[in-house]
Amino acid sequence: MITRIESTQNPHVKQWKKLQTKKERNKTGLFLIEGTHLIEEALKYKAYVKELIVREGTEYSLLDVGDPIEIFEVTEEIMKHISDTETPQGIAAVCGMKGTAPINIATAKLLLIDNVQDPGNLGTIIRTADAVGMDAVILGEGCVDLYNGKVIRSTQGSLFHIPIMDGNLDVWIKRLNVIGVPVYGTALEGARNFKEIEPQKHFALLVGNEGNGVDSNLLKLTDDNLYIPIYGQAESLNVSIATGILLYHLRG
């Protein structure tokens, strides 16, 4: 059954609009995604799609909805009202936040992220970690909200493929130290050329803030800190690019 809504004052619309805020997402455990590709990925990986919101006149029959999901047909005005993009794609969905998956950290490849604040960077890093085949991503203090709309779009669906969780990076690194999983930080000073490190079967890579890098206290806990040589005139690499280079090298 499809429910049609024509007013922005409808309780459902008000709730969808509120999901643009981190406070409401955390309160309800729900978040909003937009676009056919993201929704197809969410459905494919059992990402708890609760409601499908379709702008009138938009084709959505190719979506394999599967389990009973509430479908709402809305006006163009409503779709623009609930969207955080300038040109909504005409289809959105309300999803439940992913639960935490168990991880055997002794045999895992982990990416630890410290205080990355740009949504596009975080989304691209998650997408890269997915492409490399990392087992999990741990978001430390100060990172932009995982369920920010721009983060979600930048992951291109990888949000649904790989375990991602918040965590205390100090605690995580110490746990990895105890069981002998090498942890590599990233730094510009007092670090080794990444090419000096052989690819690893199991490892953790720690990357940090766009401007300030990784917290110095965390770098003191790592097994080695790495840098990527700059051969041209650029002062540094974007954190998402640097992460990709290091992950592919360490994975071998």
N, C-alpha and C positions, 0 to 999 in steps of 0.2 A: 504494500500500500504506500502511496506517495501523498504526503501532506503538503499542501500549498500554503505559503506564507507571503503576505503582501505588505506587511507593516513592520517598520523598524522598531516599533514599540512592543512587538511580540516577545514574550518571555524567552523563547528559544534564541531569538536574534540578540537580545540583550546579553544572554549568557555567552553566545559565540563571540560577541564584541569584547566581553571581559577577558576572554582567553588570550587577548593580545598582551595582557599584563602577566608578569612573572608571579605576582602575588596570587592571582586567581588560578593560574596553572598549578602552582604548588598546593593551593587549598583544595582543588578538585581532583588533582591527578590526571587532568585532561589537557590536551593541547590541540591546536588547529594546524592542519596542513592544507596546501593548495596545489592544484595541478594534477593532471592525469597520471604522469609518471610516478610521482611520489605516492599517490593513492594506490596505484597498482602494486608498488613495492610494499606498501603497508599491508595490503590484503594478502600478498604472496607470503610474507614472513610472519603472519599471524600477529600483527602489531595492534590488535585490539581496536579496530575501527568500530566506533559506536554509532556514528551518524554520518550520512552522506548528504551534502548540500549542493544542489545543482541549480545553476541559473537557468531560467526558462529559455528553451530553445537550444540548450547545450546537449550534445550527444554523449551518452555515457553507457550505452548498452554493451560496449566491449569490456567493461569492467566486470570481472568475475567476483561479484559481491559475496556469493557463498552463503554463510550463516546469516540469519535474519538481522538486517541492519536497517535502522530507520532512515528513510529517504525523504528529504525535504526539497521541494521545488520553490525557488525564491525569485524575486524580481531582480533586475540588474542593479537597482538602487540598493537593495539589501546586500547583494554580493559585494558591491563596492564598500558598503558600510562596514562589513566584517573583515574585509581583506586588508592586509598591511602592504599591498603592492599597488602601484599606480594603474596597472592594467591586469586585473584579475583574469584568470584563465577560465572561469566559468564553472569550476567544480572544486569543492573543498570537502574536508572530512574532519570530524572530531575523533581523536584517538586517545586511548588510555596510555599513560606513561609506561615504558618498559620496566619490567622487574629486573632484579639483579641476578645474573646467571652465575652458577658456581664455576670457579676457575682453579685449575691445578697450577699454581704459580711456579712450582718447581720445574715444569716443562713448558712454560708459556713464553710467548713473545709479547711484551707489554709496552705500551706507550704512555708515559706519564707527562701530563701537561700542566705547567705552572703559570697561572695568571695570564693566559692568552685572552685578550679582551676584544679583539675585532671579530665580529660574527663570521665574516667571510673567511678569515684565516682559520678559525676553529672548524668550520664546516669543511673546508678544503683539507685540513689535516686529518679529519676523521675519514673523509673519502680516500685519502692516500693510505691511511692505515688499513683500511678495508682492502684496497688494491694490493697491498704488500702481503696481506694475509696475517696481520697481527691478531692475537687472540683476545685482546681487550684494550680499552682506552680508559685511563684513570684521570679524571678532571680534578685538579687541585684547587686550592683557595684562590679566589680572584678571577677565575675563568668566567667568561660570558655564559649566560644561561643556555644550556644545551637545546632548550625548546624555543629559543628565540626564532622568529620566522626566517630571518636571513641565514642563521646557522643551519636550519633544517633544509632550506633550498640549496645551500652550498654543499651539503652532504650528497646531494643527488640520489638519495635513497639509502646511502650507506649507514645512516642512522639505524636502519632496521636490520642490518646484516651483522653487526659486530657488537659485543657487549660494551657498554659505556656506563661508567658510574662515577659518582663523586667520591673523593677519598682524601685522607690526610697523607700527603706525599712523604712526609717525614717518617710516618709509620710504615708506609709501603716500602720505602727504600730499606729501612732497617730489617724488615721481614725478608726482603730479597737478599740482603747481606748475610743473614743468618743461614739461609739455605744454599748459598753459593751461586746465585744467579747474578751475573755481572750487570751492573748498572752504569750506563754511560750518560754523563751530563753533556751539556753544550755550553761552551764559553769561548770568549775571544782571547783571554789571557790565562796563562798557566795551563794550557791545554795541549793535547797532541793532535797532529794531523790525523784526520779520521782514516786515512789510507794505511796508517801504521797498525790498525786493528784488523785482525782477521774476522771474516764472517762467523757468526755465532749461531749455534743451534737454538739456544735459549738466551734471552737477554731482555733488558729493559732500557729504553731510551727516554731521557728526560729533556724536554724542551721548554722554553720559557717565553716570557713577556716580549712583545714586539720591540719595546724601547730599552728595557732594562735587563733582558735576558732572564736566566734562571736565578732564583734567590741564592745568595752566596752560602747560606747555611745548608741548603740542600746539596750544593756542589761539594761541600766538605764530606758528604756521606757516600759519594759515588766511588766506583772503582777506578774510573778514568773520566776525564773531561776532554771533549773533542772539539776541533774547529775545522771549518772548511776553508781552504785557501781562496783568497780573492786575487785574481790575476789581472783584473782591469781596474778601473777607477772607482767603482762602487764601494761605498763604505761597508756595506753588509748585504746579506741575502734576506729576503722575506722569510719569516719563520716557517711558513708552509712549504716553501721551496726547499729550505735547508732540511726540514724534517723528511721530505721525500728522498733527498739524496742520501741521508744517513740511514734511513730505514732500509732502502734497497741495498746499500752497501753491507750493513750488518747482517741482513738476512742472507745475502750471498746468492 
